[in-house]
Amino acid sequence: MANPIPPGHEGLIPHLVCDRCADAIEFYKQAFGATEEARMPSPDGRIMHAQMRIGDQHLYLADDFPEYCADAKPRSPKALGATPVTIHRYVKDCDAAIKRAEEAGATVTMPASDMFWGDRYGVVTDPFGHTWAFATHVKDVAPDEMEEAAQAMFAQS
């Protein structure tokens, strides 16, 4: 009997709908060091499914196929004009990860800075409309200190 959960596929796997999935695959290779593991093109050349790996985590991609959705509406962030999802990744060097993504074509939407919760943290938006956050944990912060710092931040807003 086949394993119901393929090895290496435990946990959550982001599945991104991309406008120009083939271009997204190449971008993720360049920007994030992703490796492509599989690609299934449709007869018209769009990609039905692609499987990539960033570090030891999987990422699935597909072109938008609104004609197969019940409401026939597009699902890519570019078509929607935004995304409510941020993909968060801890890395050894947050600044270097953001720089690499920017050099590959991402837009820095929040430059890296030291945060009150103990991480150095920044955010980019890739050319396909997906938001990626990068963090490097730099210090442990006690819960009461974190709460106090959060209240101070909100008081300044």
C-alpha positions in Angstrom: 0.0 0.0 0.0 1.2 3.5 -0.9 2.2 5.9 1.9 -0.8 8.3 2.3 1.6 11.2 2.9 4.6 11.1 0.6 7.9 11.4 2.4 9.0 15.0 2.6 5.5 16.3 2.1 4.5 16.5 5.7 3.1 19.8 7.0 1.7 22.7 5.1 2.7 23.3 1.4 1.9 26.7 -0.1 0.3 26.3 -3.5 0.6 29.5 -5.5 -1.4 30.5 -8.5 0.8 32.5 -10.8 0.3 34.7 -13.9 3.1 33.2 -16.1 4.0 30.2 -13.9 7.0 29.3 -16.1 8.5 32.7 -15.4 7.7 32.3 -11.7 9.6 29.1 -11.6 12.7 30.8 -13.0 12.3 33.7 -10.6 12.0 31.5 -7.6 15.2 29.7 -8.6 17.1 32.9 -9.0 15.6 34.9 -6.0 15.2 32.1 -3.4 17.5 29.3 -4.6 14.6 27.1 -5.3 15.0 23.8 -7.2 12.4 22.5 -9.6 11.3 18.9 -8.9 8.4 18.5 -11.3 6.4 20.3 -14.0 3.2 19.2 -15.7 2.2 21.4 -18.7 -1.3 21.5 -20.0 -2.0 21.0 -23.8 -2.1 24.8 -24.3 1.3 25.3 -22.6 0.1 26.6 -19.2 1.4 24.8 -16.2 -1.1 22.6 -14.4 1.3 21.8 -11.6 4.9 22.5 -10.7 6.7 21.3 -7.6 9.7 23.2 -6.2 11.8 23.0 -3.1 13.2 25.9 -1.2 15.6 24.5 1.4 13.8 21.5 2.8 10.3 22.8 2.2 8.0 22.2 -0.8 6.2 24.9 -2.9 3.6 24.1 -5.5 2.8 26.4 -8.4 0.2 26.5 -11.2 -0.9 28.9 -13.9 -4.4 30.4 -13.4 -7.1 28.2 -14.9 -10.3 30.3 -14.2 -12.3 28.3 -16.7 -12.1 25.3 -14.4 -13.3 27.2 -11.3 -17.0 27.1 -10.4 -17.2 30.9 -10.6 -14.8 31.3 -13.5 -12.9 34.0 -11.7 -9.1 34.4 -11.9 -7.1 33.5 -8.8 -3.7 35.1 -9.2 -2.7 38.0 -7.0 -2.1 40.1 -10.2 -5.7 39.4 -11.3 -7.0 40.1 -7.9 -4.9 43.2 -7.4 -3.6 42.0 -4.0 -3.0 39.0 -1.8 -4.0 38.4 1.8 -1.3 35.8 2.2 2.4 36.3 3.2 4.8 33.4 3.0 7.2 33.7 5.9 10.7 32.2 6.0 13.4 32.2 8.6 16.8 32.5 7.0 20.4 32.9 8.3 20.7 36.4 6.9 17.5 38.4 6.4 19.2 41.3 4.6 21.0 39.0 2.1 17.8 37.2 1.3 16.0 40.4 0.7 18.8 41.7 -1.5 18.9 38.5 -3.5 15.1 38.7 -4.1 15.3 42.4 -5.0 18.2 41.7 -7.5 16.1 39.0 -9.1 13.2 41.4 -9.6 11.2 41.5 -6.3 10.0 44.8 -4.8 11.1 45.6 -1.3 7.8 46.6 0.5 9.4 46.7 4.0 13.1 47.0 4.4 14.7 44.8 7.0 14.9 46.2 10.5 15.2 44.9 14.0 11.8 44.2 15.5 10.6 44.3 19.1 9.9 40.6 19.1 13.6 39.7 18.5 13.8 39.2 14.8 15.4 41.1 12.0 12.5 41.2 9.5 11.6 42.5 6.1 9.1 41.9 3.3 9.2 41.7 -0.6 6.6 41.3 -3.2 7.6 39.1 -6.1 6.8 40.0 -9.8 3.8 37.7 -9.6 2.1 39.6 -6.7 3.0 37.1 -3.9 4.3 38.5 -0.6 7.4 37.0 1.1 8.6 37.9 4.6 12.1 37.0 5.7 13.3 36.9 9.3 16.5 36.2 11.2 16.1 35.6 14.9 18.6 37.8 16.7 17.6 37.7 20.3 15.1 36.1 22.7 12.6 38.6 24.2 10.6 37.8 27.3 6.8 37.8 26.7 6.2 40.8 29.1 8.9 42.8 27.3 7.4 41.9 23.9 3.9 43.0 25.1 5.3 46.3 26.4 7.2 47.0 23.2 4.1 46.2 21.1 2.0 48.6 23.1 4.6 51.3 22.7 4.7 50.7 18.9 0.9 50.9 18.6 0.9 54.1 20.8 3.2 55.7 18.2 0.9 54.8 15.3 
